[in-house]
Amino acid sequence: MGSEHGIGYLPLFETRRGKGRILYRVFAASVFVGIVLIWVYRASHIPRSGEDGRLGWIGLLGAELWFGLYWVGTQSLRWNRTYRYTFKDRLSQRYGNDLPRIDIFVCTANPEIEPPIMVTNTVLSVMAYDYPPEKIAVYLSDDGGSDLTFYALLEASRFSQHWLPFCKKFNVEPRSPAAYFSIGSWDAIEDKEFASVKKLFEEMENRITTAVKLGRIPGNTDLNHKGFSQWNSSSSRRDHDTILQLIIDGRDPNAKDIEGCALPTLVYLAREKRPQYPHNFKAGAMNALLQIRVSSEISNGQVILNVDCDMYSNNSCSMRDALCFFMDEEKGHEIAFVQFPQNFENLTKNEVYSGSLRVQSEVEFHGLDGYEGPLYVGTGCFHRRDTLCGREFSKESRIQWRSENDKHTKESADELETRVKGLASCAYEDNTQWGKEMGLRYGCLVEDVMTGLTIQCLGWKSVYYNPARKGFLGVAATSLDQALLQYKRWSEGDLQVLLSRYSPAWYGLGRISPGLLLGYCSYCLWAPNSLATVFYSTAPSLYLLRGISLFPQVSSPWFLPFAYVIIAKYTYSLAEFLWSGGTVLGWWNDQRIWLYKRTTSYLFAFVDTMLGLVGFSETSFIVSNKVSDPDVSQRYKQEMMEFGTSFPMFTILATLAMLNLISFVCAAKRVVADVGVIRGFDTMALQFLLCGVLVLINVPLYWALFFRKDKGKMPSSITAKSVLLAVFICTCSMFMY
């Protein structure tokens, strides 16, 4: 083995810069020149006081200034794209099985919208990593405190005795049994052995599903496990004692699979909850119960992986990939966490709700990685334990990865459970730095982003690793209301970060690179984007209705910068989306969701954040529903947008869509009847184009308003309300002077 500075040293990972960077920078510079010319035109042609269109003109100037400056900020996400490649063979040659312990945290919160069978499959997938099982400890954090989830985990522990050796023998991928048995990739496996394991899985799945349907543990189930005694009639989801159970004790020599090999440690943990104590959502689950505290007493892994309960492992080598970064002798000591992308298994071909996060994962996060990023996004992330506990970076300090902490091996499981329970009590964090300087930070809906930023501000670097075989696969939203709620939570949380003491604008200034700082701000400013977008998608249409031009004529030289910026921006956007693996129709759907989330999710997030600052609103964490109605799922597969609920955001979407439709039809009729098509096109071309594109984007919404008969149509109450509001706004605008 080569020494750290020896001639024979071979790195465990490689970093490559993205191709075409110079060409892109020339293109971006040309677009910026066009944006500046638009600003010059808008500022130099403001109508005089009292003239029609003055207020609209000034509003567009403000919106275009915002869009232009925001676009400049987003260039940090594309300016310096970086790609990482690992050498797992070198890791194996250098260390063999002499590898560090890894603790895996799986978080769930509600068995009704996060089904226990889904949680079970995620747990089994991470138990089956291609890694020494005696060095893996899996902790299920159940913030719902559900005996059904505990029962499902017991079932998983029994099935794991068959599943783990099966995966190892046949090199199974993926190692979520539900995902594996659904893809039909078992041709090389003996039918008898495959059928046996599949039957065991189906029996386990049926028992768990039956228990969930009944809402209780089946009567014929063995309830002798001591863990069930911790649920009683006085317990509730928000008021219960700490429940901690070592379901598989990895220290026990009898914890073996059917082949006689060791099993990973498996722990169930529901932290204590009391109404008088704030539970701090997912951050509290990662701290107060806390697996960082509790796991340090049970397994004390030097690396921590956290995944959401719907994000199963899709690549059994992900652990070794992550360790290639941490254990690299040259650069590994600088790295605090390795972030894998969020990918999803249930996407439709054309991504009707733009749920793939395609551009973010394939382009933008690679750009952040070029500036010592990326962000920590809360799932699919490997951490060094000490960085999560608040340790500051020091060049002199390096981890001895081979050292292991095997304390407390003489304790029985019962003794260990009793002693460790106090670490998950509500009062443990009183007068401590947990949630402030240690663990995940509190006070924000995106505690993961804030935590990652504070870690980077302590001098650490992070790595973005996006392998060809995706590391994790989750469940994307299958209805529009769920998608918009998710974007609201993200954008509201990001804005909270921007306005907090940990804002990248001031806390990160001088502590992280300017490129990374701009990258953080690009996401933190999602919510304020709503104001400019709502104005730009309504004012030009209303002025078009009145026949007042807000843009240069086609024959004017000032038309050219507008035309160039529009064509260049959207041509590049389409090319970027296609290069990332999307389709043309998928890109069009992405543009629709871009408009919808900016005019609803971001707007609601902005308003709620501002109200929260003055004490009129409280932060609420909404868990995404992972259970879909069969009819909704069927329409999702057919790529039909779902509008079948009286969702407040739908009223805004429908009203804006009707406003643009009325404006476009009335204006087109007037141009043809009064001034002629050619003259009308010359004077109002860009307004017609903008309004027409908005109408085209909203075609699925018009269809849901007036033509659909299925349950996914727009509710009649929203249809009536939106039509009346749109007519009222258009009528009022006609009498404006």
N, C-alpha and C positions, 0 to 999 in steps of 0.2 A: 504493500500500500504506500502511495506517495505521501509524503508529509505535506503539511499545510503550505509551506513555501518551497517544497522540493521540486526538482526538475520533472519528476514523474507524476506530478499532481494532475488529475483530470477532474474537471468540475462536474457536479451532479446535475446541473441544469445549464441551459444556454439561453441567451437573450438575443433576439433579432429585431431590428427596426423594420417597420412596415415599408413596403415598396411604394414608389410614386409620391413620396413626401414633397419633393421639390415641385413637381407638377401641380400637386394640390395647393401648395402655398401660392403659386402664381395665379391659379384659378381663384383662390380666396381673396387675393389682393385685388383682382379685377372686379370681383363682386363688391368688395368694400368701396372701390372707387364709384361704382354705380350707386351704392347706398348714400355716399356723401353727396353725390349730385342730386339725388332725390331730396335730401335734407335742404340743400341749397335752393332747389326749386320751390319746395314747400315754404321755406322761410322768406323767400324774396317775392312771392306772389300772393301773400295774404291779402284777401279782399279788404277794402277800406271799411271803416266803422259804418254800420248801417246797411252795408251791401248784403244781399242774399248769400248764404253759404259761409259767412265769416266764422261762425262758431264751429261749424263742421270742419272747416279748413284747419282751424287751430287745433281741434281735437285730433285730426289726422296727423298733424305735425307732431303732436305729443306721442301718438301711437307709433308713428314711424321712427321717431327717435328711440323709443323703447325697444321696438323690434330690432333696429339696427345695432344698438348697443348690446342687446341680449345675444344677437347672432355673433357679434365679436367675441363675447364671453364663451360661447359654445365652441369656438375654434380650438380651445385648449383640449377638447375631447377628440380632435381629429388631427392636430398639428404634429403629434409625435407618437404615433401608434407603435406599440411594442408587443412582441409575441414571445412566449416562453415555451421551452421544450425541455423535458426531463430525461434523465438517463437512469432508469430504474435498475438496469443490469449492473451498473457501477455501484449503486447503493447496495445491492445484494452481495456483490463481490467484496465490498469494503466492510460491511457490517454483518452479513449473514442474517441470523435471527437475533443478533445482539442489538435489538432495536428498543426505543423507548416505549413506555406504556402510553396508551391513548385512551382518554375518556370521551365517550360520545353522549351528548345530551340531546334527547328527542323531546320536543315540547308539544303538549296538547292542552286544550283548555275547556272543551265542551263536547261531550260524547254525542250530542244530538246533531251537531253540524260538522263534527270531525269523527266519523264512525270508528269505533274500536277496531274493526277489521282492517281499516286503512292504517291505523296506528300500528297494528300488529305486523303488517307487511313491511312497514318502514323499519321497525325494530329488527325484524328478521334479516332484512337486507344489510343492515350495518353490523349485525352480529356475524355475518358470513363473509366479512372482508377477507381478502387474501393477505392474512397477517397472523402472526402467532396468537391464537385465541386466548392464551393465558395472559396476554398483554393488552387485551381489550376489555373495557368495562362500559356497559351501556346503561344509562340512567334515563328512565322515562319520567319526565316532569309532568304530572297531571294536575293542572290548575283547576280542573273541574272536580277533583276529589271523588271520582266515580268508581264505585265497586264494579261496574261493568267493564271499565277500562282495566282495572286490576285483574279481573277474571280473564279478560282477553290476553293479558300479559302472561298469566299463568299457563294458559293454553299454548301461547307462543313458546314458552320455555320448554314445554314437553315436546312440541313439534320440532324445535331446534335440534334435538338429539338425533333426528333423522335428516333434517334439512341441511345442516352444516356439512356432514360427511358426504352427502349427495352432491352438494355444490363443489366441494373440494375434489371429489373423484372425477367428476365430469366437466370441471371448469365452467360451471354454469354462469351465464350472463343473460339478463340481469338477475340479481339474487333476491329480489322481491318475489316470493312464490306466486302471487297473483299476477304480476307482470310476466313472469317467465311462462307460466302455464297458459297464458292468453295469446302468446305470439307464435306458438307452434314451431319451435326451433330445436326439437329434441330428436331429430332423425338418427343421430349417432348413438343414442342412449338405448340400452337394452329395454325392450318394451315392458318386461316384467318389473324391472326395478323402477322405471319411470312411473308405471301404473300404480305401483305400491305407494310411492311417495305422494303422487297426485291424489290418491284416495285418502291418505292421511290428512293432506291439506284440506280437501273438500269436507271431510268430517269435522275438522277444527273450524273451518269457515262456517259450516252449518250451525255448530253449537254456539259460536259467538253471535251470529246473526239472529238466531232464535232468542238468545238472552236479551239482545237489544230490542227486538220486537215485543217481547214480554215486559220489558222494563225492569227485569229482575233476573237473578241467577236461577237457572232451571232447578227444579226440585231434586232431580236425580244426579245433580252435580256433587262432587266431593267437597263439602264446605268445611272440612276439618282443618284446612290450612289456617294457621293462626292469624294470617293477615285479615281475614274476613271479620274477626272479632273487633276490629278497629272502627267499623261502621256501626252506628246505632241510630235509634230513632231521633235523637237530638242533633245529629249531624246534618249539615246542609252544605251546599256548594260554597257558601260565603262564610260559614261558621263551623270550623272543625279543628280538631287537634292535628298535629303532624302525624302523617302516616308514612312510615319508612319500612320497606321490606326488602331484604336481600333474597330475591327469588332464586337466583343461582349464585352461590358463593364461590367465586373463582379460586379462593384459598383452600377450598375443601377438596382433598384428593379424590373424593368420590363423585365430584361434578364432572362426569364424562358423557360423551355421546355414545352411540351404539357401536362405534368402532374403537372405543376405549381412549379417545383423544380428549384433551381438556376442552371445557366450554368457557366462553367469555363470562365475566361477571355480569349479572343482570339485576338492576335495582329499580324498584318502584318508589316514587317519592311524591307525596302531595303535601306541600308545605302548610304549616298552620295558617288559618285565616280567621280573622275576627273583624266584625263590622267597624270597630273603632280604630282599626289600623289600616292605613292605605296599603294596597297590595302591589301597586306600581306595575300592573300588567305583566307582560312578558319579561321585562327587565327585572321585576321583583322575583319572578320564577327562576331567573338565571342567577340571582344573587341571594335572596332571602331564604329560599329553601336550602342553601344554594348549592347547586351542584359544584360550584367552584369551592365552596366551603365543605360541603358534605363529602364530595368525591375525594377531597384531599385527605380525609380520614379513612376512606375505604380503599381507594386504588391509587390516588395521587399521580395520575398520568401527567407527564410533562407537556403533552399536547392535548388540546381539547377541540373536538369537532362538535359543532351544534347544527342541528337540522330541524326543520319544522316537521310535524307529524305526517304531512302529505308529500314530503320530498324524499322519496326513497333513493337508495344508492343504486345507480345504474352502471357503475364501473367498480369492480372489486379491487382495482389497483389504485384507487384514489388516495388511500393512506400513504402508499409508497411514493406516489407523485408528490404529495405535500411534503413528505420527509426529505425528498431531494432538495427542496428549497431550504428547509430548516437546518439540515445536517451538512450542507455544503460548507467545506472548511474555509473557503475564501469569503463568501458573502452571507452565509446563513445566519450569522450572529446578528445581522442588521434587521432581519425579517420578523415582524410581529405576527402577521397572519397571512394566510393564503386563501384567497376568495375564489371559489368556483362560481360560474354563472348560474342564474336561475333559468332552468329549462323546463318544459312542460310536455306531458305525454298525450294530452287530450286535445291538441290543437286541430282545427280543421285545416284543409288545404290552403284556403285563402284567409285564414285567421280573421274571422268576422268581427271579433272584438279587439283585434290587434294585441292578443294576449301573449305573444311570444317574447316580447321585449327584445325583438330581433336586433334593432340598430344599437340599442344600449349594450347588449351582450357581445355582439360581433364587431362593433366599431368603437363606441364611446368608452367602454371600460378598458379597452386596449390603449386608448389615448390617455386615460388616467394613469395606466400602468407606466407610461413613459415619463410621468412626473412623480414617481415614487408612491403612486396610489396602489390600488383603487379604494373605493369606499367599502366599508363592511356593511353588507345588506341583510344580515340577520339570520341567514341559513346557508348551508353548504360552505361553511368557513372553518378552517383549521387555525387555531390560536396557540401560541405559546402561553402556558398557564400564567407565568409571571407577568406578562404584559397586561393580561386582563386584571390582574391584581394591583395594577398601578405602578409597576416598576419603570423607572426612567432608563432610557438607552445609555449605555456606556461602552466605548470601544474596547475597554480593558476586560469587560465581563463577558465570558462565554460559558455556555451550558456544557456540562459533561454528560452527553446524551446516554452514555452507557451506564451511568449510575442509576440505581433503582432504590426506591424507598419502600421497604417491605415491613414497615412498623405495624404493630398491632396484630401480627400473624398468630399470636397465642390467644387472642380473644375469640370467644365463640361469636356466632352470628347474632345471637340474642343480646349479648353484652355490647357488641359494637353498635347495633341498632339503637339500644337504649341510650348509649353515650352520645351518639351523633344526632339524635332527634332535636336536641336543644339548638343545634346550628340552623335548624329550619324553623325556629319559632318566630313569631311576629316581633317580639321585643329584642331579638338578638342584635338588630341593627341600630337600636337606640344609642345615640351619642357616639356613633362610629362613622367612618368615611365610606361605608358601603353605599353605592349609588351616587357618590360625589367624586371621590378620588380613587375608589376601588370598584372593580366589577363594572357592570353595565350602568350607565348614567340614567338617573330618573328625571321625570318632568317633561317628557317628550314622547310623541307617538312613534317616532322612529329612533328609539333609543340606540339601535344598532349603528346608525349613521353617526350620531353624536359620540358614541363610544369609540368608533374607529377614528374619528377626527382627533379626539383627545389623545389616543394612543400615538397617532402620527405626530402630534404636536410635542410629544415627549421624546422625539428623535427617531422613532422607529419607522421602518419602511414596510410596505405591504406588497403582495404579488397577486396578479390576476392570472389564473391558469384556466385555459379554455381548450381542453383536449378534444380530439376528433370524436371519441366516444364520451358523451356527456357524463359528468360525474354524478349528477342528481336529476331526477325528473319529478315534477310536481303536478298539481292540478290547477289549470287556469280557469278563470271565471267562465261560466256557460250561459250567463244572462247579462244583459246590458246594465241592469241596476247594480249587480254585484261588481261588475267591472268598474263602474263609475264610483262606487263606494270605496273600492280599493285605491283608486287614484286620489280620491278625497283624503283618505288617511295618509297616504304617502306625501302628498303636496302640503297638507296641513302640518304634518310632522317636520318636513323639511323647512317650512317657513318658521316653525317654532325654534329650530336649530339656529336659523339665521338671526333671530331676535333674542337668542339666549346669551348667557355669559360665554358659551362655547362657540359663538358664531365664528365661521371661517373668516369673516370680514375683519374681525379684530383679534380674536383669540388665536387664529391661525396666522395672522400677519407676522412675518419674520420667522415663523416656526416651521412652516411648510413652504414648498416652492410656489412661486406665483402661478404656474400652470395648474397645479393641484388646487390652489385656492380658487381660481376661476372655475375649475371643474365643479367644486363643491357648490359655488354660488349659482352655477347653471341649474342645478337641481333645487337648490333652496329658493330660487325665484320662480319656480313653477306657478305657485298660486297667484302672485301679482300679475302674471301674464294674462290672467282672465280679464282684467280691466281693459287692456288694449285690444284684446281679441273680441270681446263683446262689442266694443265701440266700432271696430273695423268691420264687423259682420252685420251691423245694423245701420249706422249713419250713412254710408254710401248708398245703400238701398233706399233709405227714406228720402235722401236728396235726389236720387234717380226718379223716384215717384213724383217729385215736385219739378223735375226737369232742370235741376241745378247741377252743373258739372263741378266735380271736385278734383279732377285729374286733367293733365294736358291733352290737347287734341292730338289725333294720330299724325296730323301734318306738322306738328310742332317738334323741334329738335329735343325738347324736354321729354318727349314720349320715349325716346331711346333708352335712357337709364332705367325707367320703369319696366320697359319690355325686356331689357337684358337681365335685370335682377330676377324678374319673375321666371323667365325661361331658364336661366342658369340655375337658380335655386331648385326648381322642381325637377329639372332634368337630372341634376346631381342627386337629389333625394331619391328619385326612381332608380338611378344606377346603383346607389349605395344599398338600397333595399334589395334589389335583385342580386347584387354581389354577395349580400349576406344570406342568400338562399331563399328569398321570398319570391312571390309571383306578382304580376302586374295588378291583378285584382286584389291581391293582398296589400299592395302598396296603396291602392285606392281606398280600401277599408281602413288602412292606417291613417290616411288623411281625414277620413270621416271621424274616427275616434279622436284624432288630434283636435278637431273642432269641438266635438261633444265634451271632451274632458275639460277643455279650456273654458267653455261657456257654462259649465255646470260644476263639475268636481272642484276645479281650481277656484271658481267663484265662491262656492260654499265654504271651501277651506279658508280662503282669504277672509271672508266675513266672520267665520267662527273664530279665527285666530285674533282678529282685531277686537271682537267682543270679549274674548278671553283676556286680553290685555287690560281691559277696563273692568273686568270682574263680572261680566254678564253671561259668560259661558264657561263650562267646565270641559276639560279634555275627556273624551270617551274613546276607549279602544274597542273597535268592532272586529270580531273574528270573522273571517271570510267563510261563507257556507260552502262546505265541500260536498253537500248532498243536493242533487238536482231532481226535480220532478221528472218522471219518465217522458212526459209530453215536451217539457222544456228541453230535455236532453236530445230528443228526436229532432226538434226544430233546430237546435244548435248544430247537430250533425249535417243538417240540410242547409246550414248557413243562412237561416232566417233569423233576423234580429228580433229580440224578445222585448215587447213593450207591454206585457200583460198585467202590470201592477200599477197601482195609483202612487207612483213614485214621484216625489216633489220635483226632482230634476227633469222629469219628462215634460212637465208643464213648461219649463223654460225652453227645452229643446223644440217642442211643438210650436210654441209661440214664435220663436225666432225663425223656424222653418216657414211658418205661414206668413210671417211678415215679409220675408224675402220673396216668396211666391207671389203674393199680392203686388208687391212693388215691381217685380219683373214683368208680370203680365200687363199691368196697367201702363207701365212706362213703354213697353213694346207696342202696345196698341196705340198710344198717343203719338209715338214717333212715326209709325206707319201712316197714321191718319192725318197728322198735322204738319210735320216738317220733312217727311220723306226719309227713307231708309238710309241713303248715302250720307246726308247731312247729319242725321241722328247718330250714325255709327261714328262719324268723325269727331263729334263733340262729346259723346258719352261712351266711347268704346270700352275704356277700362272699367267704368261703373257697370256697364252691361255684362262684361266678362266676369267681374267679381260676383255680381248678383246671380248670374247664370250658373257659375260654378257652385255657389252655395245651394242653389235649387237642385242641381244634379246630385250633389253630395247627400241631400236629404230625400232622395227618391224612396228609399226603404221606409222612411218615416211617413211620407205622404201615403204610401201604400198601407201602412199600419193604421193611419188615421181614417182612411176612407174606403178601402177596398178589401182588406183582409177580414175573414170570417172566423179564423181559428182563435184559440185562447191567447195567442201572442199578440193580438191586435191592441191598439191603443184603447184604454178604457173610454167609454163615451163621455164621462165627466171631464176628462182631460181634453178630449177633442173639442167639446163645446167651449170649455174655458179658454183654450188656446186660440180658437178661431175668433172669439169675441175680443180677447185681448189684442190680437194682431190687427183686427179691423179698427179697434179703438185707437191704437197707436198710429196706424196709417192715416186715419181720419184727422187726428190731432195734428199730425205733421203737415198735412195739406194746408192747414190754416196758420202755420207758423210763418212769421215774417222776420 
